[in-house]
Amino acid sequence: AYFGAVVGRVANRIAKGTFTLDEKEYHLAINNGPNSLHGGLKGFDKVLWIPQVLSNGIQFSRISPD
């Protein structure tokens, strides 16, 4: 169901919803069996984006806080 979607900070699965960065372990929302998929429960495909009409197209932007 993610065909054509902007999926978020992560495009794929994070096994068991955990990862380690700089010796600190992070726990993410589990939304795909035992894994975290495409940014968790509210990925970028489920948020509003700010549209701007350009002379040659459209630009969508979003500020995503940590």
N, C-alpha and C positions, 0 to 999 in steps of 0.2 A: 504493500500500500504506500510505499515511499517513492514510487516512480515519479521523477520530475520534481521532487520536493527538495527544499533546502533543509538538510537534516540536522544541522547544529554543529557544535564544536567537534563532534566525533561522528564519523561516517563508518559504522560497522559496530561490532560488538566488543564490549570490554568484559572479559571473562570474570564471572562471579561478581561483577560490579565493583571491583577493587583494583587499584593500581598504586604504585609507589613512585614518588617523585622527590628527589633530594632527601631520601631516607624517611619521608613522612608517608604514611599510608592513608589513602583517600577511599571513601566508601560512597558509591553512587546508587541511585534508585535502580531497582531491578524491575525490568519491564519486558523481558524476553526469556522465559524460562529462568535459568539461574544467572542470566547476564543482563548487562545494561546495553540497550540498543539505541543508536542514533540520538544521543543527547538526553536520554532518560524519559521521564514522564511527560515533560513539556519541552520537546525539541523545537528547533527553529521553524519546523513545519506547522506549529500550532500557535504562533505568536503573530501579532500585527506588525507589519513593516511600514515605514514611512515612505510614501511614493513621491517622486518628483518627476514631472514631465520635462524632458529635454528636447532640444530641437531635432534630435535624431533617434529618439526612443524614450524609454522610461528607466529611472534609477530607483531601486528600493534600498533603504538603509535601515539599520537598527543598532542601537547601543545596547550591548549585552554586558551588564555588570558581572563581576566575579561571583 
